[in-house]
Amino acid sequence: ALFLTGKVFLKYRKNKGTKNSPLPDFFIGAHASVSNFSLITRDVSKFTTYFPKIRLIHPAQ
């Protein structure tokens, strides 16, 4: 999961992301991705951008 976090963070920085260290959501998303877990989140756009294979559950749906 840590390797995937680094890859996603690099993509974030290339997309003009301003943070200097990986965001907690990247660690959470990477863990869900490599473990094949679904993820409950209100921030669907960030996870679909960086983790398109994760099944997302939005509380309002």
C-alpha positions in Angstrom: 0.0 0.0 0.0 2.9 2.4 0.7 4.3 2.0 -2.8 0.9 2.8 -4.3 0.6 5.8 -1.9 3.9 7.2 -3.3 2.7 6.7 -6.9 -0.6 8.4 -6.3 1.2 11.3 -4.5 3.5 11.8 -7.4 0.4 12.0 -9.7 -1.1 14.5 -7.3 2.0 16.7 -7.4 2.1 16.5 -11.2 -1.5 17.7 -11.2 -0.3 20.9 -9.3 -1.1 19.6 -5.8 0.4 21.9 -3.2 1.0 19.6 -0.3 4.6 18.5 0.4 3.8 15.1 1.9 1.2 12.5 1.1 -2.3 13.2 2.3 -3.9 10.8 4.8 -6.6 10.0 2.1 -3.9 8.6 -0.1 -2.8 6.1 2.6 -6.5 5.2 3.2 -7.2 4.8 -0.5 -4.1 2.8 -1.2 -4.9 0.4 1.6 -8.4 0.0 0.4 -7.2 -0.6 -3.2 -4.6 -3.2 -2.4 -6.9 -5.0 0.0 -9.9 -4.8 -2.4 -12.0 -3.0 0.2 -15.0 -0.7 -0.5 -14.6 2.8 0.9 -17.2 5.1 2.5 -16.4 8.7 1.8 -18.0 12.1 1.2 -15.1 13.1 -1.0 -15.9 10.9 -4.0 -14.1 13.1 -6.6 -10.6 12.7 -4.9 -10.9 9.0 -4.7 -12.2 8.5 -8.2 -9.4 10.7 -9.5 -6.6 8.8 -7.7 -8.1 5.4 -7.1 -10.5 4.6 -9.9 -10.8 0.9 -9.1 -12.1 1.3 -5.6 -15.8 0.8 -5.0 -17.0 4.0 -3.3 -20.0 4.3 -1.1 -21.3 7.9 -0.6 -23.4 8.3 2.6 -26.0 10.4 0.7 -26.7 7.6 -1.9 
